[in-house]
Amino acid sequence: MIDRVELATRIEVAFPVGASAPVESMLLHGDECHDCSLLAAELKQWRHLPVTRERLVILARIQPHLTPKGWGWFVSKFLRDVVADDNLSNRIEIESLIYFLSPSAANAEEVRVVLGELTERQLEVLLDFQRWIATNEFWRDYLGHDIAAAVEFINKLLAERY
């Protein structure tokens, strides 16, 4: 199994820190969606500030509203934060990511679109993250089935694309 240090290294390689895209290109629905309008205003205020836990929670809850570019920006920040944290229990943003990556049949295509710009290496890091988080007793007991479903979903994406 992958350990925290190795996962952190893989995250750094797969998701290099760079300039983020314009806010408008990060949101799927633009002004026609109330949630996206509110989120755009917040992102414009704090997107160049350090990404705090509170901001990650907000972003985790609105993952379905993010474009592939927006989601890639979010997940790169999210993965770095989670891997650096010693207390992984009860973090709503971890739960949100696990659920997002284990979509129902009705939502699978939408998630495929959001993950559409991720590279093979980035998808493999998401797979590594799911396997790593499954070693945490809290998450294994609480969402073990959903983690397994996320691993299956990511593996299907990798098989379809590469």
Number of C-alpha atoms within 10 A of each C-alpha: 8 13 12 17 11 12 19 20 12 18 24 15 13 19 21 10 11 7 8 15 11 13 17 17 16 24 25 19 17 19 13 9 13 11 14 20 16 12 21 19 11 14 18 12 10 12 14 10 8 9 14 12 14 10 17 19 16 14 22 22 15 16 21 18 20 23 21 23 21 22 23 21 19 20 20 17 18 22 19 16 15 19 19 12 9 8 9 16 13 11 13 15 20 21 18 17 19 23 16 19 23 22 18 12 8 8 12 15 12 13 19 16 11 21 20 16 15 17 15 14 15 20 19 19 21 23 21 20 24 23 18 16 23 20 15 13 12 14 21 16 11 14 16 19 14 21 25 16 19 23 22 15 19 20 15 11 16 16 9 8 10 7
